[in-house]
Amino acid sequence: MRDSTTQEEQRAVARVCVKVGQILLQHGAESALVVDLTRRMGLALGVDSVEVSLSASSMVLTTLADGHCITTARRCPDRGINMQMITQVQRICIMAEHGIADRRAVMEKLERLVPMRYNRWLVLIMIGLSCASFARIAGGDLLIMALTFTASSCGMLVRQTLAHRHFNPLINFGATAFVTTAIAALGVRFQLGNQPFLVMASSVLMLVPGVPLINAVSDMVKGFINMGIARWTMASLLTLSTCLGIVLAMNLLDVWGWLA
């Protein structure tokens, strides 16, 4: 049996490891990376092994040192995909492995991590430009690009506002798709530009849940079947919500432009 001081040290390492996994899971890291970094952090801080069990919204972690196990669990509510947070955690893990940061320094650095947010107006403009570029690539003229930029920018404004007010993501995606399609449908109704249906098709591309789908496939391929299914289900629900918003707007305006 280990003395109380050593057990307390192992308990502190377990808290650091679960904090690492919690941050990674909350910000969209794939499951293999979460397990790998928590294990590496534990080994760097002196325990013999780290075992991790993941679920869609929580994780359970066990550290083993000198035959003594300590298990802890944490809830991991989704905080949005943020590669900057994942990169920072990887950097802290490397610092621990090279002996640059001890357990206390690692915990302090983890506690100080704050997600970097781009200026919302810059994001709005860039989303509008990217959707307009898709319309241009598909053959749209300058008027089509302008309509696509306007529709997608307004949709993004709705999405940011609802996210800021912590609305459910499914409601967020549905409402954003509705507003975006309603504005884009004006091009079809008044026959603006050379191919008005391109506005409706291009302006909602910002709602494709690309990262969740990629993570879902990656998890299933790498053996994390439960996590993959959970992420695939969530991505499918977001897609369904987007489709409902689009169909609702098309029904209300009686515009079926991209089906023509």
Secondary structure, DSSP 8 states (H G I E B T S, - for coil): ---HHHHHHHHHHHHHHHHHHHHHHHTT--HHHHHHHHHHHHHHTT-SEEEEEE-SSEEEEEEEETTEEEEEEEE-------HHHHHHHHHHHHHHHTTSS-HHHHHHHHHH-------HHHHHHHHHHHHHHHHHHTT--HHHHHHHHHHHHHHHHHHHHHHHTT--HHHHHHHHHHHHHHHHHHHHHTT-SS-THHHHHHHTGGG--HHHHHHHHHHHHTT-HHHHHHHHHHHHHHHHHHHHHHHHHHHHHT--GGG-
